[in-house]
Amino acid sequence: MTKAILLIGSNGQVGRDLSEILPRIGEVTAFDRERLDLTQPEEIRSAIRACRPAWIVNAAAYTAVDKAESEESLARAINAEAPRVMAEEAKAIGACLIHYSTDYVFDGTKTTPYVEDDPPNPQNVYGRTKLEGERAIRDSGAAHLIFRTAWVYATRGRNFLLTILRLATQREELRIVHDQLGAPTLSGEIARTTASVLAKISAGEPGAPSLAEVSGIYHMTAGGETSWHEFASTILEKAKAAPHPDWLASATGGLPIITRRVIPIATSEYPTPARRPAYSVLSNAKLNRVFSVQLPDWRTQLDSVCANPPA
Ligand SMILES: NC(=O)c1ccc[n+]([C@@H]2O[C@H](COP(=O)([O-])OP(=O)(O)OC[C@H]3O[C@@H](n4cnc5c(N)ncnc54)[C@H](OP(=O)(O)O)[C@@H]3O)[C@@H](O)[C@H]2O)c1
C-alpha cells in the first residue's frame, strides 16, 4: 500500500532533492516555509493532523550557523521546539519522524570518526539547538530516524561550493581554513540514502528489523575526510576542467575563474561568531550495518556533480 509522506522544508538543499525522490516510495505532501511556518506550533499540528502521514520527513532547519549566535530563540524555535511538536504529533498518530541533525553536536576534540554514542558537546548555538531537537524527539517516544549529516552542499541554495565558485571569479587568491576536517556531503546523496532506508523499512521483508528496533540516531555523511582548504582546491580543479555542466556555468555567472592560489590558513586567522569543531568526521558504520546503505566518498560525490552529463 502507498504510504503517505509529509515533507517539511521542501525548499532547502536536502528538501528539494527529497521532493524529487520521495514520490518513488510514497504519496508526498510537501510544505515549504510559505505553506508551513515552523515558528507556529499550531500550523505544524494542523498540517500533520490533516495529512495523517505514515512518515513525517523534516528537512527544515535554522541553518545560519553564525547568525544563530545572535538569534538563539528563533534558532531554538525552529531546531528544537518545532521537532518536539512534530514528534508529539507523530506519536499521537503512530507515524515515524525522519529528522536531520548535525556534526556540530560534537566538540571536535576526537581524532577518529565520531560514532552515534559519543557524548555530544556542542560549541555553538546552532549545535546546541539541534541537540535539543534530537533529545525532544527521542524523549517523545515516537518512532524516529535522526540522520546526522555534515558540510552539506548542492548545486543550488547557499553553500560552500557555490560560494567558492563565486569568489573564484572575483579574487586571484583565496584564503581557506585548513585545520577543520569533515566530509562534504551532497544533498542528493542524503535524499537518495534516506529514500533507500525508507524503502527498505516499508518493504518489511521477513527477518527485517521493525521500526521500533531501528528507531534512533544514525550518522549519514560522505565517505572519507578532507579540510575546507582541500575541498576548495578540489572544487577549483574541477571547475577549471572543461566542459562544464550548466549549473556550474550559472554559478560563475559565465565569468572566468581567476583564482591562482588557494592559501591554507588557520581557524584562528578567520574568526567567526560561532565556534566550529576542528574535527567533524562521523562514522557511518551503524547506517551501513543496520540498513546496508553506504554513501560514496566525498570526491566521488563532487565528481558526480562536476562531470558534464552525457549529451
Ligand atoms: N547545511 C549544512 O551544511 C548542514 C550540515 C549538517 C546538518 N545539516 C542539517 O541538514 C538538514 C537540511 O539542511 P539543508 O542544508 O538542506 O538546509 P537549508 O538548505 O538551509 O534548508 C533549510 C530549510 O528550512 C527552511 N526553514 C527555515 N526556517 C523555517 C521556518 N520558520 N519555517 C519553515 N521552514 C523554515 C528554509 O526555508 P527557506 O527556503 O524559505 O529559507 C529552508 O528551505 C537540516 O536539519 C540541517 O540542520 C545541514
Ligand as a Chemical Component Dictionary entry (heavy atoms), coordinates in Angstrom:
data_LIG
# 
_chem_comp.id                   LIG 
_chem_comp.type                 NON-POLYMER 
_chem_comp.pdbx_formal_charge   0 
_chem_comp.three_letter_code    LIG 
# 
loop_
_chem_comp_atom.comp_id 
_chem_comp_atom.atom_id 
_chem_comp_atom.alt_atom_id 
_chem_comp_atom.type_symbol 
_chem_comp_atom.charge 
_chem_comp_atom.model_Cartn_x 
_chem_comp_atom.model_Cartn_y 
_chem_comp_atom.model_Cartn_z 
_chem_comp_atom.pdbx_ordinal 
LIG N1  N1  N 0  23.810 22.800 5.500  1  
LIG C1  C1  C 0  24.701 22.092 6.186  2  
LIG O1  O1  O 0  25.923 22.211 5.984  3  
LIG C2  C2  C 0  24.251 21.079 7.218  4  
LIG C3  C3  C 0  25.218 20.426 7.989  5  
LIG C4  C4  C 0  24.810 19.482 8.933  6  
LIG C5  C5  C 0  23.474 19.215 9.096  7  
LIG N2  N2  N 1  22.544 19.874 8.353  8  
LIG C6  C6  C 0  21.138 19.584 8.609  9  
LIG O2  O2  O 0  20.575 19.011 7.427  10 
LIG C7  C7  C 0  19.212 19.416 7.298  11 
LIG C8  C8  C 0  18.984 20.008 5.916  12 
LIG O3  O3  O 0  19.847 21.141 5.777  13 
LIG P1  P1  P 0  19.947 21.978 4.432  14 
LIG O4  O4  O 0  21.379 22.208 4.168  15 
LIG O5  O5  O -1 19.084 21.362 3.382  16 
LIG O6  O6  O 0  19.308 23.342 4.944  17 
LIG P2  P2  P 0  18.846 24.611 4.109  18 
LIG O7  O7  O 0  19.225 24.481 2.673  19 
LIG O8  O8  O 0  19.269 25.795 4.887  20 
LIG O9  O9  O 0  17.263 24.469 4.170  21 
LIG C9  C9  C 0  16.576 24.671 5.357  22 
LIG C10 C10 C 0  15.128 24.919 5.005  23 
LIG O10 O10 O 0  14.441 25.212 6.216  24 
LIG C11 C11 C 0  13.512 26.225 5.912  25 
LIG N3  N3  N 0  13.118 26.991 7.087  26 
LIG C12 C12 C 0  13.874 27.835 7.828  27 
LIG N4  N4  N 0  13.109 28.441 8.755  28 
LIG C13 C13 C 0  11.844 27.957 8.596  29 
LIG C14 C14 C 0  10.606 28.214 9.236  30 
LIG N5  N5  N 0  10.481 29.092 10.232 31 
LIG N6  N6  N 0  9.523  27.544 8.795  32 
LIG C15 C15 C 0  9.603  26.665 7.773  33 
LIG N7  N7  N 0  10.737 26.399 7.117  34 
LIG C16 C16 C 0  11.855 27.047 7.529  35 
LIG C17 C17 C 0  14.205 27.123 4.923  36 
LIG O11 O11 O 0  13.228 27.884 4.233  37 
LIG P3  P3  P 0  13.616 28.988 3.143  38 
LIG O12 O12 O 0  13.981 28.185 1.900  39 
LIG O13 O13 O 0  12.378 29.773 2.981  40 
LIG O14 O14 O 0  14.774 29.748 3.706  41 
LIG C18 C18 C 0  14.928 26.120 4.053  42 
LIG O15 O15 O 0  14.156 25.733 2.939  43 
LIG C19 C19 C 0  18.927 20.377 8.460  44 
LIG O16 O16 O 0  18.369 19.659 9.522  45 
LIG C20 C20 C 0  20.316 20.841 8.868  46 
LIG O17 O17 O 0  20.371 21.221 10.238 47 
LIG C21 C21 C 0  22.896 20.790 7.407  48 
# 
loop_
_chem_comp_bond.comp_id 
_chem_comp_bond.atom_id_1 
_chem_comp_bond.atom_id_2 
_chem_comp_bond.value_order 
_chem_comp_bond.pdbx_ordinal 
LIG N1  C1  SING 1  
LIG C1  O1  DOUB 2  
LIG C1  C2  SING 3  
LIG C2  C3  SING 4  
LIG C2  C21 DOUB 5  
LIG C3  C4  DOUB 6  
LIG C4  C5  SING 7  
LIG C5  N2  DOUB 8  
LIG N2  C6  SING 9  
LIG N2  C21 SING 10 
LIG C6  O2  SING 11 
LIG C6  C20 SING 12 
LIG O2  C7  SING 13 
LIG C7  C8  SING 14 
LIG C7  C19 SING 15 
LIG C8  O3  SING 16 
LIG O3  P1  SING 17 
LIG P1  O4  DOUB 18 
LIG P1  O5  SING 19 
LIG P1  O6  SING 20 
LIG O6  P2  SING 21 
LIG P2  O7  DOUB 22 
LIG P2  O8  SING 23 
LIG P2  O9  SING 24 
LIG O9  C9  SING 25 
LIG C9  C10 SING 26 
LIG C10 O10 SING 27 
LIG C10 C18 SING 28 
LIG O10 C11 SING 29 
LIG C11 N3  SING 30 
LIG C11 C17 SING 31 
LIG N3  C12 SING 32 
LIG N3  C16 SING 33 
LIG C12 N4  DOUB 34 
LIG N4  C13 SING 35 
LIG C13 C14 SING 36 
LIG C13 C16 DOUB 37 
LIG C14 N5  SING 38 
LIG C14 N6  DOUB 39 
LIG N6  C15 SING 40 
LIG C15 N7  DOUB 41 
LIG N7  C16 SING 42 
LIG C17 O11 SING 43 
LIG C17 C18 SING 44 
LIG O11 P3  SING 45 
LIG P3  O12 DOUB 46 
LIG P3  O13 SING 47 
LIG P3  O14 SING 48 
LIG C18 O15 SING 49 
LIG C19 O16 SING 50 
LIG C19 C20 SING 51 
LIG C20 O17 SING 52 
# 
